[in-house]
Amino acid sequence: MNETLLPSTNADGLPVVPMSAAQKYQFDIKGWICLPGLLSEVQLGSVRAHQMKFLYEREALPLEQRDNHGGPSQILLDHPAVVGVLNAVLSHQALAAEDCYGFRYDHTYTSHRKSGHDNWGPHGGGGYFNFAGNSHLYQMLPGRVHAGLTRVVWELNEVGPGDGVTMFLSGSHKAAFPPPEELSGRDSPLWESYTCPAGSAVVFTEALCHTGTKWVNPERDRLSLFTCYDTVNSKWGKGCPAPEVIAAMPPKRRTLFRGVWHGMTEVPNINKYYEEANRAV
Ligand SMILES: O=C(O)CCC(=O)C(=O)O
């Protein structure tokens, strides 16, 4: 995992931030990692405004912005720090090039939660033992890992202690046993979570047991995007942004929305390009 992984810049030409050895170690043993404070105030302002319009006044947005990741929110898709993690834990390098990501967008949703909103529902875990069709995979070799379906949670508002965000049974992506009831209830000491400033990303493997919980901060809502990535020739969620949304993105970002196949030899027979006819469904 120490080699330089392509692409080395994101679609806006910003240098990708490679994962450090400490981040790789934590992601591997826990199954998740928090990347705090990735957005400037200006970026946050325009992403938040876009999300609220998308949720509550969608018709007021131009067509190319009518998507969770349309308009100003497209920068979240391949933020340099997120690409650094996905390059290291998900990318299939045979389909990666300087102008093409080695992983794909899978699906997303935006969640706006007021105090009292409860999303409790632990699920997942033991993904190390899943076969490929399940997508919720976690695989390891000495010095390398592969996290199949990988979730990036963008926290657009600050998260304070006990506010009630996503919780993880750290390490359970490698668990051989199902979690016993007394260790997976709300009061289990095994649950771990995070605090972070607005504009942070939390990356976790969907092979890990995790859950939402009750947002309890009356001063501040939770506003988050839950965006999943996958290997290029695998897709879990149905759907893809509309062609006009993708057309408004720079070319490298569009490669996140390729059709779900691998192929071989040269483009167009190997899946290292995006065009409207090669768009995921
Ligand atoms: O609601 C949350 O914080 C977690 C959601 C979740 O479990 C998921 O998207 O897989």
The ligand as a MOL file (V3000), in Angstrom:
LIG
                    3D

  0  0  0     0  0            999 V3000
M  V30 BEGIN CTAB
M  V30 COUNTS 10 9 0 0 0
M  V30 BEGIN ATOM
M  V30 1 O -27.8920 7.1200 10.1080 0
M  V30 2 C -26.6710 6.9280 10.2360 0
M  V30 3 O -25.9390 7.6870 10.8760 0
M  V30 4 C -26.0580 5.6890 9.6210 0
M  V30 5 C -26.7430 5.2670 8.3530 0
M  V30 6 C -26.3140 3.9250 7.9010 0
M  V30 7 O -26.2300 3.0160 8.6730 0
M  V30 8 C -26.0070 3.6670 6.5000 0
M  V30 9 O -26.1520 4.5730 5.6680 0
M  V30 10 O -25.5900 2.5270 6.1580 0
M  V30 END ATOM
M  V30 BEGIN BOND
M  V30 1 2 1 2
M  V30 2 1 2 3
M  V30 3 1 2 4
M  V30 4 1 4 5
M  V30 5 1 5 6
M  V30 6 2 6 7
M  V30 7 1 6 8
M  V30 8 2 8 9
M  V30 9 1 8 10
M  V30 END BOND
M  V30 END CTAB
M  END
